[in-house]
């Protein structure tokens, strides 16, 4: 029986001349790969860009390794992400991270709503996109079970291995010049990403620290899109 659900595109692989494998994170079924027939009409492949938000009709069977999409259309067409080099690069980068850290077939409607709202916010705000992924990755940790504890008077140094601010400098605590910026990110709502005032070097250094946190806490493999992101923002 065909079921309608919303889905966010995480990854697309060419399977054959006329078929794609699309990894979707859906509201009703969680994450799954699906085979989609390629339409040769102009623009049809635009459905499967990273983080695009779709409505899909799927005959879902949990025992299947691969689902089949019957129909699809845009749920929330983006007006800026596809046409901005900076935003589309960030979208590609975040889609790769989500592909690595989100398990298959674990539906979570609250998590899906967070992603949907976050990416619509990112698309709508035209100013300062370069800080969005920093805040997004920290807010994402709430759903991954690794949200950092916040700074206190007696615990002022952030340790990625501990996932917390600690009383004294350790072998892996964030450098002093970044500690304040990291704490600022933890206290900034996602909707305030465009108001952050970070120079390019600080932005890059904070991103390196956040990724190190992901590598340590989630044993995440290295990212292919990181170098592309770095080149675009340099």
C-alpha positions as CSV (number, residue, x, y, z in Angstrom):
1,X,0.0,0.0,0.0
2,X,1.3,3.4,-1.0
3,X,1.9,5.9,1.8
4,X,2.6,9.6,1.6
5,X,5.3,11.1,3.7
6,X,7.8,14.0,3.7
7,X,11.4,13.3,3.1
8,X,14.7,15.2,3.1
9,X,17.4,14.2,0.6
10,X,20.7,13.1,2.2
11,X,22.5,11.4,-0.7
12,X,22.0,10.5,-4.3
13,X,23.9,7.7,-6.2
14,X,23.5,6.9,-9.9
15,X,22.5,3.2,-10.0
16,X,22.0,2.7,-13.7
17,X,21.3,4.6,-16.9
18,X,17.7,5.3,-15.8
19,X,17.7,4.7,-12.0
20,X,19.0,6.5,-8.9
21,X,19.5,5.4,-5.4
22,X,18.3,8.2,-3.1
23,X,18.9,8.2,0.6
24,X,16.0,9.9,2.3
25,X,15.2,10.9,5.9
26,X,11.5,10.7,6.2
27,X,8.9,11.9,8.8
28,X,7.0,8.6,9.0
29,X,9.7,5.9,8.4
30,X,13.0,7.5,9.4
31,X,16.0,7.1,7.0
32,X,16.0,4.6,4.1
33,X,17.5,4.2,0.6
34,X,15.1,4.1,-2.3
35,X,15.3,3.4,-6.0
36,X,13.9,6.2,-8.2
37,X,13.4,6.0,-11.9
38,X,15.2,8.9,-13.6
39,X,13.0,11.1,-15.7
40,X,14.8,12.5,-18.7
41,X,12.7,15.7,-18.7
42,X,14.7,18.8,-18.1
43,X,15.0,19.7,-14.4
44,X,13.7,16.4,-13.1
45,X,17.1,15.6,-11.3
46,X,16.7,18.8,-9.3
47,X,14.5,17.0,-6.9
48,X,17.5,15.1,-5.5
49,X,19.8,17.9,-4.5
50,X,21.2,17.7,-0.9
51,X,18.6,18.6,1.8
52,X,15.8,19.2,-0.6
53,X,12.4,18.7,1.1
54,X,10.0,16.5,-0.8
55,X,6.6,14.8,-0.5
56,X,7.0,11.2,-1.6
57,X,4.6,8.3,-2.2
58,X,6.3,5.1,-1.2
59,X,5.4,1.4,-0.8
60,X,7.3,0.9,2.4
61,X,8.3,-2.5,3.7
62,X,10.6,-2.6,6.7
63,X,12.1,-5.9,5.5
64,X,13.3,-4.5,2.3
65,X,16.8,-3.2,1.9
66,X,15.6,-0.8,-0.8
67,X,12.3,1.0,-1.0
68,X,10.6,2.2,-4.2
69,X,9.3,5.7,-4.7
70,X,6.1,5.9,-6.7
71,X,5.6,9.7,-7.0
72,X,7.3,12.8,-5.6
73,X,7.0,16.6,-5.6
74,X,8.5,19.4,-3.7
75,X,7.1,19.9,-0.1
76,X,8.9,23.2,0.5
77,X,10.7,24.5,-2.6
78,X,13.8,26.4,-1.7
79,X,14.2,29.9,-3.2
80,X,17.8,30.7,-2.3
81,X,19.8,27.5,-1.5
82,X,19.9,26.2,-5.1
83,X,21.2,29.5,-6.5
84,X,23.8,30.4,-3.8
85,X,27.2,28.8,-4.1
86,X,27.8,29.3,-0.4
87,X,24.5,27.9,0.7
88,X,24.5,25.0,-1.7
89,X,28.0,24.1,-0.5
90,X,26.9,24.2,3.1
91,X,23.9,22.0,2.2
92,X,26.1,19.4,0.6
93,X,28.4,19.5,3.6
94,X,25.6,19.0,6.2
95,X,23.9,16.3,4.1
96,X,27.1,14.3,4.2
97,X,27.3,14.6,8.0
98,X,23.6,13.6,8.4
99,X,24.3,10.6,6.1
100,X,27.0,9.5,8.5
101,X,25.3,10.1,11.9
102,X,21.6,9.3,11.3
103,X,20.8,5.6,11.6
104,X,18.3,3.9,9.2
105,X,14.6,3.2,10.0
106,X,14.4,5.1,13.2
107,X,11.5,7.6,12.7
108,X,11.6,10.7,14.9
109,X,9.0,13.3,14.0
110,X,10.5,15.9,16.4
111,X,13.9,15.5,14.8
112,X,12.4,15.7,11.3
113,X,10.6,18.9,12.3
114,X,13.9,20.4,13.6
115,X,15.6,19.6,10.3
116,X,12.7,20.9,8.2
117,X,12.4,24.2,10.1
118,X,16.2,24.7,10.2
119,X,16.7,24.3,6.5
120,X,13.7,26.6,5.7
121,X,15.2,29.2,8.0
122,X,18.6,28.8,6.3
123,X,16.9,29.2,2.9
124,X,14.9,32.3,3.9
125,X,17.7,34.3,5.5
126,X,19.8,36.1,2.9
127,X,22.5,37.5,5.2
128,X,25.6,35.9,6.6
129,X,25.1,32.2,5.7
130,X,28.6,31.3,6.6
131,X,27.9,30.7,10.3
132,X,24.7,28.5,9.9
133,X,26.5,25.2,9.8
134,X,28.4,26.0,13.1
135,X,25.1,26.5,15.0
136,X,23.3,23.7,13.2
137,X,25.9,21.1,14.1
138,X,25.8,22.1,17.8
139,X,22.0,22.1,17.9
140,X,22.0,18.7,16.1
141,X,23.9,17.2,19.0
142,X,20.8,17.4,21.1
143,X,19.2,14.7,18.9
144,X,22.4,12.7,18.8
145,X,22.7,12.4,22.6
146,X,26.0,14.3,22.8
147,X,24.9,17.9,23.5
148,X,27.8,19.6,25.4
149,X,27.3,20.8,28.9
150,X,27.6,24.6,29.2
151,X,30.3,26.7,30.8
152,X,30.1,27.6,34.5
153,X,32.3,29.7,36.7
154,X,34.2,26.6,38.0
155,X,34.1,24.7,34.7
156,X,35.5,27.1,32.0
157,X,37.4,24.9,29.5
158,X,35.7,22.8,26.9
159,X,37.0,19.2,26.4
160,X,35.7,17.4,23.3
161,X,36.6,14.0,24.9
162,X,34.6,14.8,28.0
163,X,31.8,16.5,26.1
164,X,31.7,19.2,28.8
165,X,33.4,22.2,30.2
166,X,36.0,21.1,32.8
167,X,37.7,22.9,35.7
168,X,41.2,23.0,34.2
169,X,43.1,22.8,30.9
170,X,43.5,19.3,29.6
171,X,45.3,17.8,26.6
172,X,42.3,18.4,24.3
173,X,40.6,21.4,25.7
174,X,39.7,24.1,23.1
175,X,42.3,26.8,22.9
176,X,41.7,29.9,25.0
177,X,41.2,32.2,22.1
178,X,38.3,29.9,20.8
179,X,36.7,29.0,24.2
180,X,34.6,32.2,24.4
181,X,33.4,31.8,20.8
182,X,32.4,28.2,21.4
183,X,30.5,29.2,24.5
184,X,28.8,31.9,22.5
185,X,27.6,29.4,20.0
186,X,26.1,27.2,22.7
187,X,24.0,30.2,23.9
188,X,22.9,31.4,20.4
189,X,19.5,30.1,19.0
190,X,19.7,28.7,15.5
191,X,17.5,31.6,14.3
192,X,20.4,34.0,15.3
193,X,23.0,32.5,12.9
194,X,23.0,35.6,10.6
195,X,23.7,37.9,13.6
196,X,27.0,36.2,14.6
197,X,30.1,38.3,14.1
198,X,32.9,35.8,13.4
199,X,35.8,36.5,11.1
200,X,36.8,33.8,8.6
201,X,39.7,32.4,10.6
202,X,37.6,32.1,13.8
203,X,34.8,30.5,11.8
204,X,37.1,27.9,10.4
205,X,38.8,27.2,13.7
206,X,35.5,26.7,15.5
207,X,34.3,24.4,12.8
208,X,37.4,22.3,13.2
209,X,36.7,22.0,16.9
210,X,33.1,21.1,16.4
211,X,34.1,18.4,13.8
212,X,36.7,17.1,16.2
213,X,33.9,16.7,18.7
214,X,31.9,14.7,16.2
215,X,34.9,12.5,15.4
216,X,35.5,11.7,19.0
217,X,32.0,11.3,20.3
218,X,30.4,9.6,17.3
219,X,33.5,7.9,15.7
220,X,32.5,9.7,12.5
221,X,34.5,9.0,9.4
222,X,36.3,11.8,7.6
223,X,34.3,14.1,5.3
224,X,34.7,14.4,1.6
225,X,32.9,17.7,1.3
226,X,35.0,19.5,4.0
227,X,37.7,20.6,1.6
228,X,35.1,21.9,-0.9
229,X,33.5,24.0,1.9
230,X,36.9,25.3,3.0
231,X,37.8,26.4,-0.5
232,X,34.5,28.1,-1.1
233,X,34.7,30.2,2.1
234,X,38.4,31.0,1.6
